[in-house]
Amino acid sequence: MDLHEHPELSMQEFRTASIAADYVEKLGFEVTRNVGVTGVVGLMHNGTGPVVMLRADMDALPVTEATGLPYASRVTAKDDDGVEVGVAHACGHDLHVTWLMGVSRLLAGHRERWQGTLMVVFQPGEEVGRGARSMIEDGMLERFPKPDIILGQHVMVGTAGTVGYRSGAILSAGDSLKVRLFGRGSHGSQPQTSIDPVIMAASTTMRLQTIASREISPRDSAVLTIGALQAGTKENIIPDEATLKLNVRTYDEDVRDYMLGAIRRICCAECVASDAPREPEFTPLSSYPLTVNDAAATSRVGGTFTSWFGSRAYETQPAAASEFRCRRLFVT
């Protein structure tokens, strides 16, 4: 609950990182702090064997929590644009940090059950696509042992005490971008002298939704979400620009390329239709490749970490490449 009450924005996870680092250090891990700004790496050597990396992300979202829970976040912070925003763990990264701390304690307390090197990584900046890159740029691949396997989990809605998994594609590729649309401002009493970017943005928003519904085959998967539409400051002034922030999720590289191309085509066409003074400006915000679980590795997981160290602490069952399994965990 403490982590949930005290969320921190991406690349600002100083308190969370300190709590995680202090916790695993007391368990006997060799801890390196401030890897890629706020990243934490903990190593526990326990004889010869594979290097197993467990990873959890730490950052929260710029969202005001409205759950009314006694441990709800009341935190505010400034985002990258200097705007004061509410902050909440709406994506569950507080649970990710908690489970990694718990697994660290479990494995540190049962070293007789495994051999090798355990690497726990608390990663910053997952929501903005900068955390992992910043850790790599800070020499993570050279400063620490190379993992034989990386296990990263994500909390989802489901039955308590179960883990869902499959080989092959498991998480979609994600691309986020900002689109600035340029018009010509005017007073609200003289709309004929303007090129209204609000109308331009509204038309673009509606038309963009037809990409997935009318241009992508029903046999494929694609999602386009516009999470922000911002324009103007006063009700009787037509602004001179509007901004869209959007996110695309796909499972196929050809579909991804088509979606991104169609977004550019539609935005540019709407600007031409509005007689905009200049073309739209596209700024990438983040880009994540498709997550594909290794088939051989997944066949050994089935909800267990310690099977990688040669013991079987949990029930396991292989999953076929096309099958998604949800197994209940039983500690033996």
C-alpha positions as CSV (number, residue, x, y, z in Angstrom):
1,M,0.0,0.0,0.0
2,D,2.9,2.3,0.7
3,L,4.1,2.1,-2.9
4,H,0.6,2.7,-4.2
5,E,0.2,5.8,-2.0
6,H,3.5,7.2,-3.2
7,P,3.7,6.8,-7.0
8,E,6.3,8.5,-9.1
9,L,6.4,9.5,-12.7
10,S,8.7,7.9,-15.3
11,M,12.4,8.6,-14.7
12,Q,11.5,10.2,-11.3
13,E,11.3,7.0,-9.3
14,F,13.8,8.0,-6.7
15,R,11.8,7.0,-3.6
16,T,10.6,3.7,-5.0
17,A,14.1,2.8,-6.2
18,S,15.6,3.5,-2.8
19,I,13.0,1.3,-1.1
20,A,13.6,-1.6,-3.5
21,A,17.4,-1.2,-3.3
22,D,17.4,-1.1,0.6
23,Y,15.2,-4.1,0.8
24,V,17.1,-6.5,-1.5
25,E,20.4,-5.3,0.0
26,K,19.4,-6.4,3.4
27,L,18.6,-9.9,1.9
28,G,22.3,-10.2,0.8
29,F,22.2,-9.0,-2.7
30,E,25.1,-6.9,-4.2
31,V,23.2,-3.8,-5.1
32,T,24.0,-1.2,-7.7
33,R,21.9,2.0,-7.6
34,N,21.2,4.8,-10.1
35,V,21.7,2.6,-13.2
36,G,20.2,4.8,-16.0
37,V,19.1,7.5,-13.5
38,T,17.0,5.4,-11.1
39,G,17.5,1.8,-12.1
40,V,18.5,-0.8,-9.5
41,V,20.4,-4.0,-10.1
42,G,20.8,-6.7,-7.4
43,L,23.0,-9.7,-7.8
44,M,23.1,-12.9,-5.7
45,H,25.7,-15.5,-6.5
46,N,25.0,-19.0,-5.3
47,G,27.5,-21.3,-6.9
48,T,27.8,-22.3,-10.6
49,G,24.8,-22.3,-12.8
50,P,22.7,-20.1,-15.1
51,V,22.2,-16.4,-14.7
52,V,18.5,-15.7,-14.3
53,M,17.2,-12.1,-14.5
54,L,13.9,-11.0,-13.0
55,R,12.6,-7.6,-14.0
56,A,10.0,-5.2,-12.6
57,D,9.2,-1.7,-13.7
58,M,8.6,1.1,-11.2
59,D,6.9,4.1,-12.8
60,A,3.4,5.4,-12.5
61,L,1.1,7.3,-14.8
62,P,0.1,10.9,-15.0
63,V,-3.5,10.1,-13.8
64,T,-5.5,11.3,-10.9
65,E,-6.8,8.4,-8.8
66,A,-10.5,8.5,-8.2
67,T,-11.0,5.1,-6.4
68,G,-11.8,6.6,-3.0
69,L,-9.7,3.8,-1.4
70,P,-8.0,4.7,2.0
71,Y,-4.6,4.1,0.3
72,A,-5.4,6.0,-2.9
73,S,-2.7,8.2,-4.3
74,R,-3.0,11.9,-3.7
75,V,0.4,12.7,-5.2
76,T,0.8,15.4,-7.8
77,A,4.0,16.1,-9.9
78,K,5.2,18.0,-12.9
79,D,5.4,16.0,-16.2
80,D,8.0,16.5,-18.9
81,D,6.1,19.6,-20.2
82,G,6.1,21.2,-16.7
83,V,2.4,20.7,-16.2
84,E,1.2,19.7,-12.7
85,V,-0.6,16.4,-13.0
86,G,-2.0,13.7,-10.7
87,V,0.1,10.6,-10.3
88,A,-1.3,7.1,-9.8
89,H,-0.2,3.4,-10.2
90,A,-3.0,2.8,-12.7
91,C,-0.9,0.2,-14.6
92,G,0.1,-1.9,-11.5
93,H,3.8,-1.2,-11.4
94,D,3.5,-0.9,-7.6
95,L,2.5,-4.6,-7.6
96,H,5.4,-5.4,-10.0
97,V,7.9,-3.9,-7.5
98,T,6.2,-5.7,-4.6
99,W,6.3,-9.2,-6.3
100,L,10.0,-8.8,-7.2
101,M,10.8,-7.8,-3.6
102,G,8.9,-10.9,-2.5
103,V,10.5,-13.3,-4.9
104,S,13.9,-11.9,-3.9
105,R,13.1,-12.7,-0.2
106,L,11.8,-16.2,-1.1
107,L,14.9,-17.2,-3.2
108,A,17.3,-15.6,-0.8
109,G,15.8,-17.6,2.0
110,H,16.0,-20.9,0.1
111,R,19.4,-21.0,-1.5
112,E,19.6,-24.7,-1.0
113,R,16.9,-25.1,-3.7
114,W,18.9,-23.4,-6.5
115,Q,22.3,-22.8,-8.0
116,G,23.6,-20.0,-10.2
117,T,23.3,-16.2,-10.2
118,L,20.1,-14.4,-9.6
119,M,19.8,-10.8,-11.0
120,V,16.9,-8.7,-9.9
121,V,16.3,-5.5,-12.0
122,F,14.0,-2.6,-10.9
123,Q,13.6,-0.7,-14.2
124,P,12.5,3.0,-14.5
125,G,10.6,4.7,-17.3
126,E,8.7,1.8,-18.8
127,E,5.7,4.0,-19.7
128,V,7.7,6.4,-21.7
129,G,10.0,3.8,-23.4
130,R,13.2,5.4,-21.9
131,G,14.0,3.3,-18.8
132,A,15.5,0.2,-20.4
133,R,17.4,2.3,-22.9
134,S,18.8,4.5,-20.3
135,M,20.1,1.5,-18.3
136,I,21.7,0.0,-21.4
137,E,23.3,3.3,-22.3
138,D,24.7,3.4,-18.7
139,G,26.6,0.2,-19.5
140,M,24.2,-2.4,-18.0
141,L,25.2,-5.0,-20.6
142,E,28.9,-4.6,-19.8
143,R,28.7,-4.0,-16.0
144,F,26.7,-7.1,-15.1
145,P,26.5,-10.8,-16.1
146,K,24.7,-11.7,-19.2
147,P,21.4,-13.4,-18.4
148,D,20.6,-16.8,-19.8
149,I,17.0,-16.1,-19.3
150,I,14.9,-13.0,-18.6
151,L,11.6,-13.3,-16.8
152,G,9.3,-10.3,-16.8
153,Q,5.7,-10.5,-15.5
154,H,2.8,-8.1,-15.7
155,V,-0.2,-7.9,-13.5
156,M,-3.5,-8.4,-15.3
157,V,-7.2,-8.9,-14.3
158,G,-7.7,-12.6,-13.5
159,T,-8.1,-15.2,-10.9
160,A,-6.0,-14.7,-7.8
161,G,-3.1,-17.2,-7.5
162,T,-2.8,-17.9,-11.2
163,V,-0.2,-17.1,-13.9
164,G,-1.0,-16.8,-17.6
165,Y,1.7,-17.6,-20.1
166,R,2.3,-18.8,-23.7
167,S,5.1,-19.2,-26.1
168,G,5.3,-16.9,-29.2
169,A,3.7,-13.4,-29.4
170,I,2.4,-12.4,-26.0
171,L,2.4,-8.6,-25.9
172,S,1.7,-6.3,-28.8
173,A,4.1,-3.8,-30.4
174,G,3.3,-0.3,-29.2
175,D,3.9,3.1,-31.0
176,S,3.0,6.4,-29.5
177,L,3.3,9.8,-31.3
178,K,2.3,13.4,-31.0
179,V,0.7,15.2,-34.0
180,R,0.6,19.0,-34.2
181,L,-2.0,20.4,-36.5
182,F,-1.6,24.1,-37.6
183,G,-4.3,26.5,-38.4
184,R,-4.9,30.3,-38.2
185,G,-6.3,31.8,-35.0
186,S,-9.1,34.4,-34.9
187,H,-11.7,35.8,-32.6
188,G,-14.7,33.6,-32.1
189,S,-17.0,36.3,-33.6
190,Q,-15.1,36.1,-36.9
191,P,-14.7,32.4,-37.7
192,Q,-14.5,33.2,-41.4
193,T,-11.0,34.7,-40.9
194,S,-9.7,31.5,-39.2
195,I,-8.5,28.1,-40.2
196,D,-9.9,26.3,-37.2
197,P,-7.5,23.6,-35.9
198,V,-10.2,22.4,-33.5
199,I,-12.4,21.3,-36.4
200,M,-9.3,19.9,-38.1
201,A,-8.4,17.9,-35.0
202,A,-12.0,16.7,-34.5
203,S,-12.3,15.5,-38.1
204,T,-8.9,13.9,-37.9
205,T,-9.8,12.1,-34.7
206,M,-13.0,10.6,-36.3
207,R,-11.3,9.6,-39.5
208,L,-8.3,7.9,-37.8
209,Q,-10.7,5.5,-36.2
210,T,-11.6,4.1,-39.6
211,I,-8.1,2.7,-40.1
212,A,-8.7,-0.3,-37.9
213,S,-12.4,-0.6,-38.6
214,R,-12.3,-0.2,-42.4
215,E,-8.7,-0.7,-43.6
216,I,-7.4,-3.6,-41.5
217,S,-8.6,-7.1,-42.1
218,P,-10.8,-8.6,-39.4
219,R,-8.3,-11.5,-39.3
220,D,-5.6,-9.1,-38.1
221,S,-5.4,-7.2,-34.9
222,A,-4.9,-3.4,-34.5
223,V,-5.9,-0.8,-32.0
224,L,-5.6,3.0,-32.4
225,T,-6.3,5.1,-29.3
226,I,-6.3,8.9,-29.1
227,G,-5.6,9.7,-25.5
228,A,-5.2,13.4,-25.7
229,L,-6.7,16.2,-27.9
230,Q,-5.6,19.7,-26.8
231,A,-6.3,23.0,-28.3
232,G,-6.9,26.6,-27.2
233,T,-7.3,28.3,-23.8
234,K,-10.4,30.4,-24.0
235,E,-14.0,29.8,-25.2
236,N,-14.2,32.8,-27.6
237,I,-10.8,32.5,-29.2
238,I,-10.1,30.2,-32.1
239,P,-6.5,28.9,-31.5
240,D,-3.8,28.5,-34.1
241,E,-2.9,24.9,-33.4
242,A,-4.1,21.7,-31.9
243,T,-2.3,18.6,-30.7
244,L,-3.2,14.9,-30.8
245,K,-1.4,12.2,-28.8
246,L,-2.2,8.7,-30.0
247,N,-1.1,5.1,-29.4
248,V,-1.1,2.2,-31.8
249,R,-1.0,-1.5,-30.8
250,T,-0.3,-4.3,-33.4
251,Y,0.9,-7.9,-33.6
252,D,2.2,-7.9,-37.2
253,E,5.0,-5.8,-38.6
254,D,3.2,-5.2,-41.9
255,V,0.1,-4.1,-40.1
256,R,2.2,-1.8,-37.9
257,D,3.8,-0.2,-41.0
258,Y,0.4,0.2,-42.6
259,M,-1.2,1.8,-39.5
260,L,1.6,4.3,-39.1
261,G,1.5,5.2,-42.8
262,A,-2.3,5.6,-42.8
263,I,-2.1,7.9,-39.7
264,R,0.3,10.2,-41.6
265,R,-1.8,10.0,-44.8
266,I,-5.0,10.9,-43.0
267,C,-3.5,13.7,-40.9
268,C,-1.9,15.3,-44.0
269,A,-5.1,14.9,-46.0
270,E,-7.3,16.6,-43.3
271,C,-4.8,19.5,-43.2
272,V,-5.1,19.9,-47.0
273,A,-8.9,19.7,-46.8
274,S,-8.8,22.5,-44.2
275,D,-6.3,24.6,-46.2
276,A,-3.9,24.5,-43.3
277,P,-0.9,26.9,-43.6
278,R,1.6,24.0,-43.2
279,E,1.8,20.3,-43.0
280,P,1.3,18.5,-39.6
281,E,4.3,17.8,-37.4
282,F,4.8,14.2,-36.2
283,T,6.9,13.5,-33.1
284,P,7.5,9.9,-32.0
285,L,6.9,9.5,-28.2
286,S,7.8,5.9,-27.7
287,S,8.1,2.6,-29.6
288,Y,8.1,-0.9,-28.3
289,P,8.6,-4.0,-30.5
290,L,6.5,-7.1,-30.3
291,T,7.2,-9.3,-27.3
292,V,7.8,-12.9,-28.4
293,N,8.4,-15.5,-25.7
294,D,10.9,-18.1,-26.6
295,A,9.2,-21.5,-27.1
296,A,11.9,-23.6,-25.3
297,A,12.1,-21.2,-22.4
298,T,8.3,-20.9,-22.0
299,S,8.0,-24.7,-21.9
300,R,10.1,-24.7,-18.7
301,V,8.3,-21.8,-16.9
302,G,4.7,-22.7,-16.2
303,G,4.6,-20.3,-13.3
304,T,8.0,-21.1,-11.7
305,F,11.2,-19.2,-11.3
306,T,13.2,-21.8,-9.5
307,S,12.9,-24.5,-12.3
308,W,15.6,-22.5,-14.0
309,F,18.0,-23.3,-11.2
310,G,17.3,-27.0,-11.4
311,S,14.5,-27.5,-8.8
312,R,10.7,-27.6,-9.1
313,A,9.1,-25.5,-6.5
314,Y,5.8,-25.0,-8.4
315,E,3.5,-27.0,-10.7
316,T,4.6,-26.7,-14.3
317,Q,3.1,-27.7,-17.6
318,P,4.4,-26.9,-21.1
319,A,2.2,-24.7,-23.4
320,A,2.0,-25.3,-27.1
321,A,3.0,-22.4,-29.4
322,S,-0.6,-21.4,-30.1
323,E,-2.0,-22.0,-26.6
324,F,-2.4,-19.6,-23.7
325,R,-2.4,-21.3,-20.3
326,C,-3.5,-20.0,-17.0
327,R,-2.1,-22.3,-14.2
328,R,-2.7,-22.1,-10.5
329,L,0.4,-22.0,-8.4
330,F,1.0,-24.6,-5.7
331,V,4.0,-24.3,-3.5
332,T,5.4,-27.8,-2.6
